[in-house]
């Protein structure tokens, strides 16, 4: 996927409604210095300098989804204790819907405390309940699921084997997803994956897949066999096996496997990376991305997550920046129309005057450059609408364009005078002009004002049309003719 496609994906996130069901817990981090040994025992003494409380377990999935911009509801059971109250407060601060969160006075809200010094975890202290939830709590979850599952675009099951996801609850979730056509994505735990039968997609790591399938994964053949067995046994739509430094392998029920290499970077902490993967993957499916594209973006996000210490979230801005890292100067200017319309609306509120022009710009030459520089001088921002390859073929014949649309877009975006480039597939840029509502619409002086597409829209909004003279004797057609004559 290109940067502009990832931007469009995240632009849709605000309309996604996600349900997270699973085991909630708090992650407490005690940060300090360890500079001496205790006189009482041969252990380090940690002088605590900072305390940090974060959402853990399924709560970290909720936290990730909220950071990605979508609407999140949570379904779980916690204790009627101080940690449970802290969880509620943290969720409320993020605007999470808690109608499906129930309390059981007999349960203890799980809390994991990690002591860290010099960026190294020294010890972890767990205070938790592992017993299955009682009948009353199970019934409360089932009633909630029955009444609300149809409200969601995706359901994420985050299993930490702490007792919330009983076989009855899991069966109800997977069945509801199938009946309603809603993706049910599971981060599994344990050796018996039969309890997830009917889910849409599972995201085990290599070791988990090996245990669940009973097949050793020591080579590509073992990986394929284990995946095939899990897909068949569980009736999945797809299986994503995360393989640490080897990246990810996606196995769809139909079609060939897709192996996604990891992005090389320094790893500080893998805690919570799986939560980041399932969050981005699930959001992708909810937004209509394919399994492969969703997994690809999730892999990028995971690479960012492991570069942070502790359970952390990854923002859309970080992911977009990472995707565009290789083409930072030009790639950041190329936008899909939905993203660009939002940017231009913001710039307009700041008083910026937007100039728009369009063309094929096949074999960029000095005539084009001079024209674009003059257009930029007519306002504060210049947006160029670029005809797609299909559009150019319809306008100029089957032998054009000579340079494909992505390359043409990057060449234009490299020009200082251009602020944004948007590719359109129609014969005219009318839809683009309508979406952007530029203050100035520019065309070449070989047109009359009355012939300019979009003139009525721009003038109706208080804008104007400007005609710019091209450099004489400079055109793509003349360059082509010269090449043919010479060579």
Beta strands, then each sheet from edge to edge (+ up, - down):
strand 1: 17-22
strand 2: 24-37
strand 3: 44-57
strand 4: 71-79
strand 5: 97-104
strand 6: 110-117
strand 7: 120-127
strand 8: 154-158
strand 9: 183-187
strand 10: 201-202
strand 11: 238-242
strand 12: 248-252
strand 13: 258-260
strand 14: 354-359
strand 15: 381-387
strand 16: 420-424
strand 17: 440-444
strand 18: 464-468
sheet 1: 5+ 4+ 1+ 8+ 9+ 10+ 11+ 12- 13+
sheet 2: 3+ 2- 6- 7+
sheet 3: 16+ 15+ 14+ 17+ 18+
end
